[in-house]
Amino acid sequence: MDRNSESRFRCLKYWLEGGNKGKLEVFIDNLPGGPDNINLAPDGSFCIALLPIAPKGLELIHKWPILKYIAGQFPKLPDSLRDGKRSMVVNVAADGEKIIS
C-alpha cells in the first residue's frame, strides 16, 4: 500500500503484513512533481501521476530537496505555480526504482 506525500515529493509505503507490519518507509523520493494518484499496472509496477510544482524554466527546484521543502512551507505557492499543462506519469517498479517517466 502506498500513500501519497505531495508536499515532500515522495510516496510512502505502509506495510500491512510480514516482518515489517505497521512500519512506514519511503517508497520513492525526490519526484519531479507532487504525487496525485497511484495505480497498480498489470506488470506489478506502479504508475504515479505527478502534478508540476514549478512553471517552465524553474524545473531546477527539483534538484535540491531543500528548495522543495521551502516551497512546501507555503501551501498556496504550488497551486499558484502550476500551469496545468505539464502533468506526467512515472512508472515505478515494486522496489521503488523508476522505470520510465
N, C-alpha and C positions, 0 to 999 in steps of 0.2 A: 504494500500500500504506500503510495506516495502522497505527500502533502505539498501543495504549492507554498512558496515563500517569496512572493513577488517583491517585497521591499528589499530583500537581500539578494535577489537574482540567483536563487538556488532552489532546488527541490529537496525535500527531506524524505527519508524513508522511516516508517514506523513498523517495527517487527511485530507481527501478530502471533507467531508461534516459533518454536525451536529454542535454541540456546540463548538467543538474543531477544526473546519475547519481552515486549514492553519498552524496548530501547528505541531511541530516536537517533538517527545519524544522517549526515549529509549524503544525498544520493548523487547529485551533480551540483557543482558550484561555478560561480563566475559566468553565468549565462549572459548572452548579449542582449537581454531584454527581460522584462518581468514575465515569469511563467503565468499563464492564464488558464490552461487546461492540460490534462494528461490523459492520453488514451493508450490502451494496450493494442499493439499491432499484431497481426496474425502470426508473425515470426517470433513473438515473445519479447520484442523490444518495445520501447515506449515512444510515442510521438508527443512532444511537448510544444504547445502553442505559446509563442512569445510575443509580447507587446513591446514595441520600441520605447525606449526611455529617452533617447536623445534625437533631436532633429538632425537631418542630413548635414554632415560636416562636423558633428560633435560626437561621432562614434568612439572617439578616443577615451571617453569616460569609462568604457568597458575594460580598458587595460589596467585601470587602477581601482581595486576594490574600495579604497578609502573614498574616492570620488562618488562611487555608488552609495556608500554609506551616508555621506553628507547629503546627497540628493534625496535619500530615503528619509532624512530627518524633516523634510518639508513635504508632507503628504500631497499637497496640491501641485507641487512642482512637476512630477512626472506626467500628470494629466495635461498640464499646460504645454508641455514639450512634445507630446505625442502628435504626430501628424496623421496617424491612422492609415498610412499608405504603405508602411514597410513592416507589417506583421510578418512573422515567419514561423516555421515549424522546424524543430530539431528532433532528429531521430536518435535515441539513446539506447544502447544495449542494456541488458538486465544488470550489468555490473557498474553502470554509470558512465561508461565511455561513449563519447559522441560517435555516431556512425556517419551521419550526414546532417548538414544544416542548410 
